[in-house]
């Protein structure tokens, strides 16, 4: 990038930071810190650990982090401006490369901030469970499900999320039949909720000796991980528990998987990644509670018994995104009409383009208008 182009990009980023500064009321933040310090100092502060943890998070992320993050961005931008002035006076290849690196870093971080300001739902800050399911039992669909799993894994790496595989059911020939991933970290649900739906792949099948063009479908379900779900009490009579056995007898075996079914709703959880059958059962129960809590919120009910039974497969078969590898290369989101020919990059986890467009569309739909820095913690 030439110094002139860098200068233009610096002007754009300066405008973004100017908006952020307008949202950052130092006096208000200082007053809030003083108030929270008084709350922390009260003798009964830790009588409610959940509330205490939330207050500490607010201090760390919503106040100090905001201010420090802004100061860092401002400092990087000023360094870039100074470097541009030097480059305009005299060419310096090393300085140009350093400036470009700093600019790329600032662009990426402000891009993340711009997306986060769109995350206004209370659930957006939570972790998430992502379940990927091959639509049909053939090698193409199961391989496609695995490609999606790998895509989300690499996206998590890029954004420093902790990713844990809850369960993974291998395909008959290749890929996976299904998998459930647990993303731990702030805003994981807010980012990934846009992925809920059916994803379609079109390519020359690597499993077809005639090299025919094959469409493949896989469904992705994303739900928030709510701390409140821990409090749910599920009666034993409402659960169907399946464990591996041989001729009806439980024996010592490497098969330690556990499947839980909530009878009234049909919600099923399978866990096989823990070290023992007991740990798999405990993990399956945690996941089941998370799914039931999400269903309670969706149906606006307060009691577990009030949940209305629903079909197990509730996602539409109509694709939300299409990934074309032949004859042309293209990825398109049918909801936002956003598309790119950078298919390899998308499948390597670079999906923020689609996430941002979806969130912008949703915010426009509900009439939400926020400044960049409101939620950039």
Beta strands, then each sheet from edge to edge (+ up, - down):
strand 1: 127-134
strand 2: 162-170
strand 3: 176-184
strand 4: 197-204
strand 5: 213-225
strand 6: 239-243
strand 7: 258-262
strand 8: 268-271
strand 9: 319-324
strand 10: 330-333
strand 11: 339-340
sheet 1: 2+ 3- 1+ 5- 4+ 9+ 10- 11+
sheet 2: 6+ 7- 8+
end
